[in-house]
Amino acid sequence: MMIARWSIDARFGYKQQAVEHLQRWLREVAPQIGVKPERTRLLTGSVGALEATLQTEHQIEDLAELERIWSKLGTIPAHAQWGKELEPFVVSGTSRWEIYRVL
């Protein structure tokens, strides 16, 4: 089992809007690519982490599952539109993926 964690940093004063966009993605896009709510968490920085950081954590079986998810994303127009709508609320260049193995 693995954890695929996607992180972004919200622009100052726009964290709530970014959170709302991530929640919308989880409701509208995630089901189209097979991402299940019970295997996903939305996190934000608190103590010892940047408060502006927002993360989605996806529990996956292996890298092949992640590749299938990423391949499907490119075919969904709603995902592309969502990204354009999210952009004004995110610090440019902060988007990143981290993949962890569960021991």
ZANU-586004 format. One record per atom (N, C-alpha, C): residue number from 1; residue in one letter; x, y, z. Coordinates in pm, whole numbers. Last residue first. Layout:
<atom num="NUM" residu="A" xx="X" yy="Y" zz="Z"/>
...
This chain:
<atom num="103" residu="L" xx="435" yy="113" zz="573"/>
<atom num="103" residu="L" xx="507" yy="-1" zz="630"/>
<atom num="103" residu="L" xx="415" yy="-86" zz="717"/>
<atom num="102" residu="V" xx="359" yy="258" zz="270"/>
<atom num="102" residu="V" xx="308" yy="231" zz="403"/>
<atom num="102" residu="V" xx="378" yy="105" zz="454"/>
<atom num="101" residu="R" xx="552" yy="485" zz="86"/>
<atom num="101" residu="R" xx="515" yy="345" zz="106"/>
<atom num="101" residu="R" xx="467" yy="330" zz="251"/>
<atom num="100" residu="Y" xx="457" yy="789" zz="-74"/>
<atom num="100" residu="Y" xx="511" yy="718" zz="42"/>
<atom num="100" residu="Y" xx="465" yy="573" zz="41"/>
<atom num="99" residu="I" xx="517" yy="1054" zz="-286"/>
<atom num="99" residu="I" xx="464" yy="919" zz="-279"/>
<atom num="99" residu="I" xx="535" yy="847" zz="-164"/>
<atom num="98" residu="E" xx="415" yy="1378" zz="-363"/>
<atom num="98" residu="E" xx="505" yy="1296" zz="-284"/>
<atom num="98" residu="E" xx="439" yy="1161" zz="-268"/>
<atom num="97" residu="W" xx="386" yy="1646" zz="-593"/>
<atom num="97" residu="W" xx="343" yy="1513" zz="-551"/>
<atom num="97" residu="W" xx="453" yy="1449" zz="-468"/>
<atom num="96" residu="R" xx="303" yy="1996" zz="-589"/>
<atom num="96" residu="R" xx="399" yy="1886" zz="-590"/>
<atom num="96" residu="R" xx="332" yy="1756" zz="-543"/>
<atom num="95" residu="S" xx="281" yy="2342" zz="-641"/>
<atom num="95" residu="S" xx="217" yy="2212" zz="-660"/>
<atom num="95" residu="S" xx="324" yy="2102" zz="-667"/>
<atom num="94" residu="T" xx="404" yy="2585" zz="-641"/>
<atom num="94" residu="T" xx="405" yy="2508" zz="-517"/>
<atom num="94" residu="T" xx="341" yy="2370" zz="-529"/>
<atom num="93" residu="G" xx="390" yy="2752" zz="-864"/>
<atom num="93" residu="G" xx="509" yy="2670" zz="-846"/>
<atom num="93" residu="G" xx="511" yy="2585" zz="-720"/>
<atom num="92" residu="S" xx="200" yy="3015" zz="-725"/>
<atom num="92" residu="S" xx="254" yy="2951" zz="-844"/>
<atom num="92" residu="S" xx="381" yy="2873" zz="-810"/>
<atom num="91" residu="V" xx="-29" yy="2969" zz="-477"/>
<atom num="91" residu="V" xx="104" yy="3025" zz="-504"/>
<atom num="91" residu="V" xx="165" yy="2947" zz="-619"/>
<atom num="90" residu="V" xx="-375" yy="2991" zz="-565"/>
<atom num="90" residu="V" xx="-258" yy="2910" zz="-532"/>
<atom num="90" residu="V" xx="-129" yy="2987" zz="-563"/>
<atom num="89" residu="F" xx="-595" yy="3115" zz="-667"/>
<atom num="89" residu="F" xx="-590" yy="3102" zz="-522"/>
<atom num="89" residu="F" xx="-465" yy="3030" zz="-472"/>
<atom num="88" residu="P" xx="-598" yy="3107" zz="-945"/>
<atom num="88" residu="P" xx="-583" yy="3237" zz="-879"/>
<atom num="88" residu="P" xx="-565" yy="3230" zz="-727"/>
<atom num="87" residu="E" xx="-637" yy="2814" zz="-996"/>
<atom num="87" residu="E" xx="-509" yy="2885" zz="-1014"/>
<atom num="87" residu="E" xx="-498" yy="3020" zz="-943"/>
<atom num="86" residu="L" xx="-892" yy="2706" zz="-999"/>
<atom num="86" residu="L" xx="-814" yy="2702" zz="-876"/>
<atom num="86" residu="L" xx="-694" yy="2795" zz="-881"/>
<atom num="85" residu="E" xx="-973" yy="2730" zz="-1263"/>
<atom num="85" residu="E" xx="-1047" yy="2804" zz="-1161"/>
<atom num="85" residu="E" xx="-972" yy="2809" zz="-1028"/>
<atom num="84" residu="K" xx="-798" yy="2557" zz="-1390"/>
<atom num="84" residu="K" xx="-798" yy="2700" zz="-1427"/>
<atom num="84" residu="K" xx="-868" yy="2784" zz="-1322"/>
<atom num="83" residu="G" xx="-877" yy="2316" zz="-1270"/>
<atom num="83" residu="G" xx="-741" yy="2368" zz="-1251"/>
<atom num="83" residu="G" xx="-731" yy="2516" zz="-1284"/>
<atom num="82" residu="W" xx="-1138" yy="2290" zz="-1370"/>
<atom num="82" residu="W" xx="-1116" yy="2307" zz="-1227"/>
<atom num="82" residu="W" xx="-978" yy="2366" zz="-1200"/>
<atom num="81" residu="Q" xx="-1083" yy="2240" zz="-1641"/>
<atom num="81" residu="Q" xx="-1153" yy="2362" zz="-1602"/>
<atom num="81" residu="Q" xx="-1132" yy="2393" zz="-1455"/>
<atom num="80" residu="A" xx="-963" yy="1986" zz="-1614"/>
<atom num="80" residu="A" xx="-889" yy="2098" zz="-1675"/>
<atom num="80" residu="A" xx="-953" yy="2232" zz="-1636"/>
<atom num="79" residu="H" xx="-1177" yy="1844" zz="-1506"/>
<atom num="79" residu="H" xx="-1052" yy="1858" zz="-1430"/>
<atom num="79" residu="H" xx="-970" yy="1975" zz="-1484"/>
<atom num="78" residu="A" xx="-1367" yy="1850" zz="-1707"/>
<atom num="78" residu="A" xx="-1398" yy="1916" zz="-1580"/>
<atom num="78" residu="A" xx="-1273" yy="1935" zz="-1495"/>
<atom num="77" residu="P" xx="-1252" yy="1689" zz="-1910"/>
<atom num="77" residu="P" xx="-1257" yy="1835" zz="-1926"/>
<atom num="77" residu="P" xx="-1286" yy="1910" zz="-1795"/>
<atom num="76" residu="I" xx="-1045" yy="1426" zz="-1872"/>
<atom num="76" residu="I" xx="-1166" yy="1482" zz="-1812"/>
<atom num="76" residu="I" xx="-1167" yy="1634" zz="-1825"/>
<atom num="75" residu="T" xx="-811" yy="1310" zz="-1945"/>
<atom num="75" residu="T" xx="-923" yy="1295" zz="-2038"/>
<atom num="75" residu="T" xx="-1050" yy="1364" zz="-1989"/>
<atom num="74" residu="G" xx="-623" yy="1330" zz="-1746"/>
<atom num="74" residu="G" xx="-601" yy="1404" zz="-1870"/>
<atom num="74" residu="G" xx="-716" yy="1399" zz="-1968"/>
<atom num="73" residu="L" xx="-714" yy="1143" zz="-1558"/>
<atom num="73" residu="L" xx="-731" yy="1287" zz="-1533"/>
<atom num="73" residu="L" xx="-718" yy="1368" zz="-1661"/>
<atom num="72" residu="K" xx="-631" yy="894" zz="-1653"/>
<atom num="72" residu="K" xx="-772" yy="932" zz="-1665"/>
<atom num="72" residu="K" xx="-791" yy="1082" zz="-1649"/>
<atom num="71" residu="S" xx="-359" yy="904" zz="-1578"/>
<atom num="71" residu="S" xx="-396" yy="892" zz="-1720"/>
<atom num="71" residu="S" xx="-541" yy="934" zz="-1743"/>
<atom num="70" residu="W" xx="-377" yy="911" zz="-1298"/>
<atom num="70" residu="W" xx="-321" yy="1026" zz="-1370"/>
<atom num="70" residu="W" xx="-359" yy="1022" zz="-1518"/>
<atom num="69" residu="I" xx="-485" yy="652" zz="-1254"/>
<atom num="69" residu="I" xx="-556" yy="773" zz="-1211"/>
<atom num="69" residu="I" xx="-507" yy="894" zz="-1290"/>
<atom num="68" residu="R" xx="-280" yy="490" zz="-1355"/>
<atom num="68" residu="R" xx="-415" yy="483" zz="-1414"/>
<atom num="68" residu="R" xx="-495" yy="609" zz="-1379"/>
<atom num="67" residu="E" xx="-73" yy="563" zz="-1178"/>
<atom num="67" residu="E" xx="-58" yy="591" zz="-1321"/>
<atom num="67" residu="E" xx="-194" yy="586" zz="-1391"/>
<atom num="66" residu="L" xx="-175" yy="458" zz="-941"/>
<atom num="66" residu="L" xx="-156" yy="602" zz="-954"/>
<atom num="66" residu="L" xx="-144" yy="642" zz="-1101"/>
<atom num="65" residu="E" xx="-165" yy="185" zz="-1001"/>
<atom num="65" residu="E" xx="-294" yy="250" zz="-974"/>
<atom num="65" residu="E" xx="-284" yy="401" zz="-991"/>
<atom num="64" residu="A" xx="112" yy="155" zz="-1022"/>
<atom num="64" residu="A" xx="28" yy="130" zz="-1139"/>
<atom num="64" residu="A" xx="-109" yy="193" zz="-1121"/>
<atom num="63" residu="L" xx="205" yy="190" zz="-766"/>
<atom num="63" residu="L" xx="227" yy="297" zz="-863"/>
<atom num="63" residu="L" xx="146" yy="278" zz="-990"/>
<atom num="62" residu="D" xx="-60" yy="64" zz="-547"/>
<atom num="62" residu="D" xx="75" yy="63" zz="-604"/>
<atom num="62" residu="D" xx="86" yy="177" zz="-706"/>
<atom num="61" residu="E" xx="-292" yy="130" zz="-400"/>
<atom num="61" residu="E" xx="-230" yy="-3" zz="-385"/>
<atom num="61" residu="E" xx="-85" yy="-3" zz="-432"/>
<atom num="60" residu="I" xx="-334" yy="437" zz="-216"/>
<atom num="60" residu="I" xx="-331" yy="359" zz="-341"/>
<atom num="60" residu="I" xx="-264" yy="225" zz="-314"/>
<atom num="59" residu="Q" xx="-487" yy="703" zz="-68"/>
<atom num="59" residu="Q" xx="-436" yy="569" zz="-41"/>
<atom num="59" residu="Q" xx="-447" yy="490" zz="-170"/>
<atom num="58" residu="H" xx="-405" yy="1036" zz="-94"/>
<atom num="58" residu="H" xx="-480" yy="928" zz="-158"/>
<atom num="58" residu="H" xx="-413" yy="795" zz="-125"/>
<atom num="57" residu="E" xx="-442" yy="1351" zz="33"/>
<atom num="57" residu="E" xx="-373" yy="1225" zz="52"/>
<atom num="57" residu="E" xx="-461" yy="1114" zz="-3"/>
<atom num="56" residu="T" xx="-392" yy="1682" zz="-42"/>
<atom num="56" residu="T" xx="-484" yy="1570" zz="-56"/>
<atom num="56" residu="T" xx="-399" yy="1445" zz="-49"/>
<atom num="55" residu="Q" xx="-315" yy="1977" zz="140"/>
<atom num="55" residu="Q" xx="-275" yy="1850" zz="82"/>
<atom num="55" residu="Q" xx="-396" yy="1759" zz="65"/>
<atom num="54" residu="L" xx="-199" yy="2307" zz="169"/>
<atom num="54" residu="L" xx="-316" yy="2218" zz="158"/>
<atom num="54" residu="L" xx="-269" yy="2091" zz="90"/>
<atom num="53" residu="T" xx="-35" yy="2557" zz="348"/>
<atom num="53" residu="T" xx="-24" yy="2431" zz="274"/>
<atom num="53" residu="T" xx="-154" yy="2351" zz="284"/>
<atom num="52" residu="A" xx="-51" yy="2775" zz="513"/>
<atom num="52" residu="A" xx="-107" yy="2789" zz="378"/>
<atom num="52" residu="A" xx="-106" yy="2658" zz="299"/>
<atom num="51" residu="E" xx="91" yy="2709" zz="737"/>
<atom num="51" residu="E" xx="-55" yy="2717" zz="748"/>
<atom num="51" residu="E" xx="-121" yy="2722" zz="610"/>
<atom num="50" residu="L" xx="355" yy="2485" zz="729"/>
<atom num="50" residu="L" xx="300" yy="2609" zz="674"/>
<atom num="50" residu="L" xx="148" yy="2607" zz="680"/>
<atom num="49" residu="A" xx="406" yy="2328" zz="1046"/>
<atom num="49" residu="A" xx="389" yy="2321" zz="901"/>
<atom num="49" residu="A" xx="334" yy="2454" zz="854"/>
<atom num="48" residu="G" xx="396" yy="2347" zz="1319"/>
<atom num="48" residu="G" xx="520" yy="2302" zz="1258"/>
<atom num="48" residu="G" xx="514" yy="2286" zz="1107"/>
<atom num="47" residu="V" xx="53" yy="2295" zz="1323"/>
<atom num="47" residu="V" xx="169" yy="2322" zz="1406"/>
<atom num="47" residu="V" xx="294" yy="2265" zz="1338"/>
<atom num="46" residu="S" xx="-74" yy="2304" zz="1022"/>
<atom num="46" residu="S" xx="-116" yy="2346" zz="1155"/>
<atom num="46" residu="S" xx="8" yy="2382" zz="1236"/>
<atom num="45" residu="G" xx="-191" yy="2269" zz="686"/>
<atom num="45" residu="G" xx="-84" yy="2292" zz="782"/>
<atom num="45" residu="G" xx="-139" yy="2343" zz="914"/>
<atom num="44" residu="T" xx="-447" yy="2032" zz="607"/>
<atom num="44" residu="T" xx="-391" yy="2165" zz="601"/>
<atom num="44" residu="T" xx="-285" yy="2179" zz="709"/>
<atom num="43" residu="L" xx="-595" yy="1772" zz="400"/>
<atom num="43" residu="L" xx="-519" yy="1819" zz="516"/>
<atom num="43" residu="L" xx="-476" yy="1963" zz="495"/>
<atom num="42" residu="L" xx="-820" yy="1527" zz="313"/>
<atom num="42" residu="L" xx="-780" yy="1664" zz="285"/>
<atom num="42" residu="L" xx="-718" yy="1720" zz="412"/>
<atom num="41" residu="R" xx="-795" yy="1189" zz="207"/>
<atom num="41" residu="R" xx="-805" yy="1288" zz="314"/>
<atom num="41" residu="R" xx="-759" yy="1423" zz="262"/>
<atom num="40" residu="T" xx="-929" yy="882" zz="87"/>
<atom num="40" residu="T" xx="-876" yy="1015" zz="60"/>
<atom num="40" residu="T" xx="-895" yy="1105" zz="181"/>
<atom num="39" residu="R" xx="-1077" yy="656" zz="94"/>
<atom num="39" residu="R" xx="-933" yy="638" zz="79"/>
<atom num="39" residu="R" xx="-862" yy="771" zz="55"/>
<atom num="38" residu="E" xx="-1339" yy="729" zz="96"/>
<atom num="38" residu="E" xx="-1289" yy="662" zz="216"/>
<atom num="38" residu="E" xx="-1138" yy="635" zz="210"/>
<atom num="37" residu="P" xx="-1376" yy="832" zz="-165"/>
<atom num="37" residu="P" xx="-1368" yy="922" zz="-49"/>
<atom num="37" residu="P" xx="-1310" yy="856" zz="75"/>
<atom num="36" residu="K" xx="-1173" yy="701" zz="-431"/>
<atom num="36" residu="K" xx="-1282" yy="681" zz="-335"/>
<atom num="36" residu="K" xx="-1266" yy="771" zz="-212"/>
<atom num="35" residu="V" xx="-1120" yy="750" zz="-759"/>
<atom num="35" residu="V" xx="-1068" yy="789" zz="-628"/>
<atom num="35" residu="V" xx="-1184" yy="786" zz="-531"/>
<atom num="34" residu="G" xx="-1204" yy="705" zz="-1021"/>
<atom num="34" residu="G" xx="-1195" yy="592" zz="-929"/>
<atom num="34" residu="G" xx="-1134" yy="622" zz="-794"/>
<atom num="33" residu="I" xx="-1253" yy="919" zz="-1173"/>
<atom num="33" residu="I" xx="-1124" yy="853" zz="-1194"/>
<atom num="33" residu="I" xx="-1102" yy="737" zz="-1097"/>
<atom num="32" residu="Q" xx="-1495" yy="1018" zz="-1094"/>
<atom num="32" residu="Q" xx="-1479" yy="986" zz="-1236"/>
<atom num="32" residu="Q" xx="-1349" yy="911" zz="-1265"/>
<atom num="31" residu="P" xx="-1464" yy="1090" zz="-826"/>
<atom num="31" residu="P" xx="-1540" yy="968" zz="-860"/>
<atom num="31" residu="P" xx="-1523" yy="925" zz="-1006"/>
<atom num="30" residu="A" xx="-1305" yy="1335" zz="-858"/>
<atom num="30" residu="A" xx="-1250" yy="1212" zz="-801"/>
<atom num="30" residu="A" xx="-1331" yy="1087" zz="-836"/>
<atom num="29" residu="V" xx="-1480" yy="1540" zz="-947"/>
<atom num="29" residu="V" xx="-1382" yy="1478" zz="-1038"/>
<atom num="29" residu="V" xx="-1335" yy="1343" zz="-986"/>
<atom num="28" residu="E" xx="-1665" yy="1608" zz="-737"/>
<atom num="28" residu="E" xx="-1704" yy="1603" zz="-878"/>
<atom num="28" residu="E" xx="-1609" yy="1528" zz="-969"/>
<atom num="27" residu="R" xx="-1557" yy="1592" zz="-475"/>
<atom num="27" residu="R" xx="-1697" yy="1555" zz="-501"/>
<atom num="27" residu="R" xx="-1722" yy="1526" zz="-648"/>
<atom num="26" residu="L" xx="-1294" yy="1680" zz="-505"/>
<atom num="26" residu="L" xx="-1318" yy="1549" zz="-443"/>
<atom num="26" residu="L" xx="-1462" yy="1500" zz="-469"/>
<atom num="25" residu="W" xx="-1342" yy="1932" zz="-612"/>
<atom num="25" residu="W" xx="-1273" yy="1832" zz="-692"/>
<atom num="25" residu="W" xx="-1300" yy="1693" zz="-637"/>
<atom num="24" residu="R" xx="-1457" yy="2055" zz="-386"/>
<atom num="24" residu="R" xx="-1537" yy="2036" zz="-507"/>
<atom num="24" residu="R" xx="-1475" yy="1930" zz="-598"/>
<atom num="23" residu="Q" xx="-1235" yy="2061" zz="-217"/>
<atom num="23" residu="Q" xx="-1354" yy="1983" zz="-178"/>
<atom num="23" residu="Q" xx="-1443" yy="1956" zz="-299"/>
<atom num="22" residu="L" xx="-1076" yy="2239" zz="-363"/>
<atom num="22" residu="L" xx="-1031" yy="2101" zz="-341"/>
<atom num="22" residu="L" xx="-1149" yy="2011" zz="-302"/>
<atom num="21" residu="H" xx="-1235" yy="2471" zz="-345"/>
<atom num="21" residu="H" xx="-1207" yy="2412" zz="-476"/>
<atom num="21" residu="H" xx="-1160" yy="2268" zz="-462"/>
<atom num="20" residu="E" xx="-1228" yy="2516" zz="-68"/>
<atom num="20" residu="E" xx="-1356" yy="2490" zz="-134"/>
<atom num="20" residu="E" xx="-1336" yy="2426" zz="-271"/>
<atom num="19" residu="V" xx="-953" yy="2570" zz="-38"/>
<atom num="19" residu="V" xx="-1014" yy="2454" zz="28"/>
<atom num="19" residu="V" xx="-1145" yy="2417" zz="-41"/>
<atom num="18" residu="A" xx="-939" yy="2813" zz="-179"/>
<atom num="18" residu="A" xx="-864" yy="2697" zz="-227"/>
<atom num="18" residu="A" xx="-921" yy="2568" zz="-167"/>
<atom num="17" residu="Q" xx="-1098" yy="2974" zz="-16"/>
<atom num="17" residu="Q" xx="-1139" yy="2950" zz="-155"/>
<atom num="17" residu="Q" xx="-1068" yy="2827" zz="-213"/>
<atom num="16" residu="Q" xx="-941" yy="2970" zz="218"/>
<atom num="16" residu="Q" xx="-1076" yy="2913" zz="219"/>
<atom num="16" residu="Q" xx="-1126" yy="2885" zz="77"/>
<atom num="15" residu="K" xx="-703" yy="3104" zz="134"/>
<atom num="15" residu="K" xx="-701" yy="2963" zz="174"/>
<atom num="15" residu="K" xx="-841" yy="2901" zz="168"/>
<atom num="14" residu="Y" xx="-651" yy="3362" zz="65"/>
<atom num="14" residu="Y" xx="-734" yy="3284" zz="-26"/>
<atom num="14" residu="Y" xx="-742" yy="3136" zz="12"/>
<atom num="13" residu="G" xx="-468" yy="3502" zz="218"/>
<atom num="13" residu="G" xx="-605" yy="3552" zz="215"/>
<atom num="13" residu="G" xx="-701" yy="3470" zz="129"/>
<atom num="12" residu="F" xx="-196" yy="3412" zz="22"/>
<atom num="12" residu="F" xx="-239" yy="3478" zz="145"/>
<atom num="12" residu="F" xx="-380" yy="3536" zz="126"/>
<atom num="11" residu="R" xx="-255" yy="3115" zz="-168"/>
<atom num="11" residu="R" xx="-212" yy="3254" zz="-160"/>
<atom num="11" residu="R" xx="-269" yy="3315" zz="-32"/>
<atom num="10" residu="A" xx="-174" yy="2786" zz="-61"/>
<atom num="10" residu="A" xx="-275" yy="2887" zz="-94"/>
<atom num="10" residu="A" xx="-212" yy="3026" zz="-84"/>
<atom num="9" residu="D" xx="24" yy="2540" zz="-198"/>
<atom num="9" residu="D" xx="18" yy="2646" zz="-98"/>
<atom num="9" residu="D" xx="-80" yy="2752" zz="-147"/>
<atom num="8" residu="I" xx="-31" yy="2187" zz="-233"/>
<atom num="8" residu="I" xx="-25" yy="2322" zz="-289"/>
<atom num="8" residu="I" xx="-22" yy="2420" zz="-172"/>
<atom num="7" residu="S" xx="34" yy="1839" zz="-282"/>
<atom num="7" residu="S" xx="38" yy="1960" zz="-200"/>
<atom num="7" residu="S" xx="36" yy="2085" zz="-285"/>
<atom num="6" residu="W" xx="-64" yy="1507" zz="-271"/>
<atom num="6" residu="W" xx="-51" yy="1625" zz="-357"/>
<atom num="6" residu="W" xx="-63" yy="1748" zz="-270"/>
<atom num="5" residu="R" xx="51" yy="1189" zz="-205"/>
<atom num="5" residu="R" xx="13" yy="1316" zz="-142"/>
<atom num="5" residu="R" xx="41" yy="1431" zz="-239"/>
<atom num="4" residu="A" xx="-23" yy="862" zz="-189"/>
<atom num="4" residu="A" xx="12" yy="965" zz="-287"/>
<atom num="4" residu="A" xx="-40" yy="1098" zz="-232"/>
<atom num="3" residu="I" xx="83" yy="587" zz="-15"/>
<atom num="3" residu="I" xx="10" yy="713" zz="-1"/>
<atom num="3" residu="I" xx="65" yy="809" zz="-106"/>
<atom num="2" residu="M" xx="39" yy="232" zz="-61"/>
<atom num="2" residu="M" xx="114" yy="357" zz="-72"/>
<atom num="2" residu="M" xx="21" yy="474" zz="-44"/>
<atom num="1" residu="M" xx="85" yy="-117" zz="0"/>
<atom num="1" residu="M" xx="0" yy="0" zz="0"/>
<atom num="1" residu="M" xx="90" yy="124" zz="0"/>
